[in-house]
């Protein structure tokens, strides 16, 4: 902080500096990024980008086609993997799931491929719209089974009404401070006995989420660490 370095009346020389600003075409950034994203597995799920071939050998793996574009969510990050494992653990066939911060739609698509009946996703970033639509098509998901909208579910009544209530699972893979703001809204969308699966939480910030969960009337049933991250699962 500058205030802490300078006393009133004191002068100092900070030297010279320069700032250069350039632009990169969005499509160039995406294409360059592709060289770093290759197919990989999470447990029994194989995640494959569209520019790579599906393995020809027989396999019982779930095949998931994901192109995130400008949206978050390839499955590579520890926080996404924790959320995926939470969904696979607590989801039962026929359940309904609300995905807050849906990004590329990866969590909702995995839920539907794992037996969910319906998913509704919300996000703040309009860049997710083409990514979700393309990923639903690539994975042959019925658009009626995965609906989504742009908006803030914590502040916008229209988004809250579109999302509706009585979900078996609410999942949110977002940083701890934002999760703390979302959590008070969760009981309005979650049915009694339903699960709230959170991820994106640095272990050093987990207490913020624990406190928000308790204040919302939810009970923590599991905390799962992975590297410096963790997932907190609570029940309503």
Secondary structure, 3 states (H helix, E strand, C coil): CHHHCCCCCCCCCCCCCCCCCCCCCHHHHHHHHHCCCCCEEECCEEEECCCCCCCCCCCCCEEEECCCCCCCCCCCCHHHHHHHHHHHHHCCCCCEEEEECCCCCHHHHHHHHCCCCEEEEEECCCCHHHHHHHHHHHCCCCHHHEEEEECCCCCCHHHHHHHCCCEEEEEEECCHHHHHHHHHHHCCCEEEEEEEEEEEEEHHHHHHHHHHHHHCCCEEEEEEEECCEEEEEEEC
